[in-house]
Amino acid sequence: MGLVVLRGDAYHKSMLNTIIHGDPTDQPPLLIAHGLYGSARNWGVIARRLSDERQVIAVDMRNHAYSFWNDQHGYPQLAQDLAEVIGNVGEIMDVVGHSMGGKAAMTLALEHADLVRKLVVADIAPVPYSHSQIKYIEAMRAVDMSRIERRSDAEVQLEDQGVEKALQSFFTQSLDVENKKWRLNLDVLAKEMPKIMGFPEVSSSCDGPALFLSGAASDYVLPEHRDRIRALFPAARFAKIPGAGHWLHAEKPREFEAAVRTFLNA
């Protein structure tokens, strides 16, 4: 089957846009949830490579890329979106989530444990964070769309605002050049930033296999977070990718893919 893109439409505003890689196999499908300002497309290389053994479904989270926009962007809502995608496929899945997507995936596993076989959480912990991402929203809002003819025009403007090179190209993947607008609901993401930086109060735990995979050069998952992680995920295992920061899947894609594959196949 290869690559299938399913877009949410005006009659189905509640289902996330998905990009499906590969055909169903005897292995559980893998669901991938991207981080803040990301998209399913960002995960194309890793998703394609992992689809040699199992079908891989990458989603655009709400308020991102080609999925619907909604005024609510808390983790219970994001987890419910993922649960609907799994329910639509109709079988238990393995789930990988990075950063915001990792918090959504953790919430999914805690609230819908019957839908998740194995969980991979990429460089995030179930704790509130203080480093807000609001400066990037302000940078994207400041881009003068009347001067945009190609993505590189926006990258120049982002560079002028101090956005580092790697993030310039990452952000402009969400730029609709033709219509001169962002495919990100910047207003809602700004309003809901306290929820995005936080983590919901939960009373449940998830006993299933969970891998917390971090970048060795990242400070998002610290030793002091491990007690909280183990309280919620008693079977949690921990691994680090040398030389990788918070964007570990983009910085070290082969190493990330190998770690995920080994864990899912164990």
C-alpha positions, -999 to +999 in steps of 0.1 A: +000+000+000+029+024+007+018+059+018-018+069+024-028+103+036-063+106+053-074+142+057-100+153+082-128+171+063-157+194+070-179+165+078-154+148+101-139+175+122-132+153+152-107+128+136-071+137+134-054+138+100-032+107+096-004+096+073-003+058+071+030+040+062+029+004+050+004-024+053-010-042+084+013-071+095+011-096+124+027-070+146+005-043+163+004-010+144+025+018+157+010+053+163+033+083+163+023+116+181+045+146+173+056+174+196+046+211+197+047+229+163+054+196+146+034+174+122+031+138+109+053+148+080+082+155+104+083+117+112+083+105+076+117+090+074+115+071+108+079+060+100+088+046+066+117+027+080+097+012+109+069+003+085+090-026+072+078-047+102+045-031+111+020-005+098+029+030+111+003+057+116+016+092+121-010+119+131-012+156+130-023+166+165-052+190+168-043+227+161-014+215+139-009+209+102-039+194+085-059+184+116-089+203+129-086+235+151-102+235+185-102+260+215-091+232+239-056+219+239-052+200+271-038+165+275-071+148+282-084+162+249-052+152+230-053+117+245-090+113+235-080+123+199-054+095+199-079+071+214-103+078+185-076+071+159-069+037+176-106+030+179-110+037+142-083+011+133-099-013+158-069-029+174-045-023+202-014-003+192+021+006+202+025+043+207+055+067+203+051+103+215+077+131+215+075+161+239+039+173+238+030+141+219+048+122+246+026+138+273-005+130+252+007+094+248+013+091+285-022+104+292-036+080+267-019+051+284-031+062+318-067+068+308-071+041+281-046+014+291-066-012+271-057+006+238-019+007+243+004-024+242+039-007+245+046+030+251+077+050+240+080+085+255+106+106+237+124+132+259+096+143+282+084+135+317+049+136+333+057+168+352+052+206+346+079+225+329+089+261+333+105+268+299+076+281+279+077+278+241+058+311+237+088+329+222+085+308+191+048+317+187+058+354+189+085+348+163+061+331+139+034+358+144+060+384+136+067+369+101+055+394+075+035+371+052+033+398+024+070+392+019+068+354+016+071+337-018+089+306-006+098+289+027+133+303+027+118+339+029+102+330+062+134+313+074+153+346+069+128+365+089+129+339+117+167+341+117+164+378+121+145+371+153+171+348+167+155+315+159+182+289+155+188+273+120+174+239+128+142+253+142+137+277+112+133+248+088+113+228+113+088+257+118+085+265+081+073+229+074+041+242+089+039+272+066+012+274+039+032+295+014+005+296-012-021+310+012+004+329+032-005+316+066+007+291+093-009+257+096-007+261+133-034+276+155-010+300+171-037+319+191-050+287+209-015+273+214-005+305+231-037+306+252-033+269+262+005+271+268+001+266+306-017+233+299+009+223+273+038+230+297+019+212+326+006+177+331-029+167+343-035+153+378-040+116+374-049+090+400-043+059+378-011+041+367-002+020+337+015-013+342+024-019+305+059-018+291+071+018+288+104+031+274+115+066+284+140+075+257+160+107+262+186+127+245+218+125+266+224+163+260+188+172+269+176+185+303+140+175+299+141+142+317+161+145+349+170+120+376+146+136+400+117+129+376+122+091+378+101+086+410+072+103+394+076+083+362+078+050+381+047+059+402+027+063+370+045+036+349+059+009+373+074-010+343+092+020+330+127+015+315+151+044+307+176+049+279+196+078+265+208+085+230+244+099+231+250+132+214+212+140+211+193+169+226+155+173+229+149+168+192+166+133+195+146+117+166+157+145+142+193+147+155+199+109+157+172+093+135+190+059+130+198+055+167+162+066+176+148+041+152+170+013+164+161+019+201+123+020+193+126-012+171+145-031+198+120-022+225+089-029+204+103-063+193+116-074+227 
